[in-house]
């Protein structure tokens, strides 16, 4: 079957640490982060043509032996009930890798669907997870930085996803986008304390150019030296 894949980046050197991958962009998201730069996929996915599944498979076949896997991003991939089926089709297609083994898959997620994450891990369908931590794990802060009301149930679901990754054997990283006017430096360190012992916690620079909130398009991102200083401190905490 065809899936509503709204973007297909054939080669990326930055979406999976240490690997060259193709990237599939899935539509829709359950959050409305004001700093989101892929908001077209979130708010109006119907305006983007879908890539035919056979075109994607052929593109992956042509890069067999060059790419190391596929990154599934969005939007938020875990909002789609067909996500496990999509990954099964990718991994069962033995023509996509030089050895005939399963294609490696990385998942980008906001962690709001721990049951999906658990299912994918239990089936061995994913090899790497990058989970975004938007804010300190409080209802008021998560609501402010995701643009939607986040009650205790939502926070509990995010906490559950964190625990799944911390307790598992699969490779992963946590990530936060540091927006100067939204996320305080001490809040970043508090998050690092919360996931102490994690394999990785990566701080990402904010890109104001295409931010969902137009007011943020005037906000300058942190200078690289400051971001690196914060990353060094986070690494020490972990």
Secondary structure, 3 states (H helix, E strand, C coil): CCCCEEEEEEEECCCCCCCCEEEEEECCCCCCCCCCCCHHHHHCHHHCCCCCHHHHHHHHHHCECCECEEEEECCCHHHCCCHHHHHHHHHHCHHHCCCCCCCCEEEEECCCCHHHHHHHHHCCCCCEEEEECCCCCCHHHHHHHHCCCCCHHHHHHHHHHHHHHHHCCCEEEEEEEECCCCCCHHHHHHHHHHCCCCCCEEEEECCCCCCCCHHHHHCCCCCHHHHHHHHHHHHHHC
